[in-house]
Amino acid sequence: MNNKRFYLSQTDKKIAGVCGGIAEYFEVDPLLVRVFFLMAFFGLGCGLLAYIVLWLLAPRNPNQY
């Protein structure tokens, strides 16, 4: 059984750790996730809202303190 959970990253963060946490969860390069959020922000206008919602709702990783 896969017990992988999404957490805010404490080690790979620029602002709040949302993009770093998504990158860790999906095992991709954090730069790709950051570019996706920038495209969603400038292209669709929803990237900032999604980032803020994830920042407020996602838990911090208790194993990274």
C-alpha positions in Angstrom: 0.0 0.0 0.0 1.3 3.5 -0.9 1.3 5.8 2.1 2.7 8.8 0.2 1.1 12.1 1.3 1.4 15.7 0.1 3.1 18.1 2.4 4.6 21.5 2.1 8.3 21.2 1.5 10.6 22.6 4.2 13.8 21.9 2.2 12.9 23.0 -1.4 10.9 26.2 -1.0 11.0 29.7 -2.4 7.9 31.2 -0.8 5.8 28.6 1.1 7.0 25.2 -0.1 3.9 24.4 -2.2 5.7 23.8 -5.5 8.5 21.9 -3.7 5.9 19.7 -2.0 4.1 19.0 -5.2 7.4 18.2 -6.9 8.3 15.8 -4.1 4.9 14.1 -4.2 5.0 13.5 -8.0 8.8 13.0 -8.1 9.4 15.7 -10.7 11.7 18.7 -11.0 10.4 21.6 -8.9 11.2 24.0 -11.7 8.6 22.3 -13.8 6.0 22.8 -11.1 7.0 26.4 -10.7 6.7 27.1 -14.4 3.3 25.4 -14.4 2.1 27.8 -11.7 3.5 30.8 -13.5 1.7 29.7 -16.7 -1.5 29.2 -14.8 -1.1 32.6 -13.1 -0.4 34.6 -16.3 -2.3 32.5 -18.8 -5.4 31.4 -16.9 -5.4 33.7 -13.9 -6.0 31.0 -11.4 -2.4 30.1 -10.4 -2.2 32.5 -7.6 -5.5 31.4 -6.1 -4.5 27.7 -6.3 -1.2 28.4 -4.7 -2.7 30.3 -1.8 -5.4 27.6 -1.2 -2.7 24.9 -1.2 -0.5 27.0 1.1 -3.3 27.4 3.6 -4.7 23.8 3.5 -1.6 21.7 3.1 0.1 20.4 6.2 3.8 20.8 6.9 5.9 17.6 6.7 6.5 16.5 10.4 9.6 14.5 9.2 11.5 17.5 7.9 11.9 19.6 11.1 
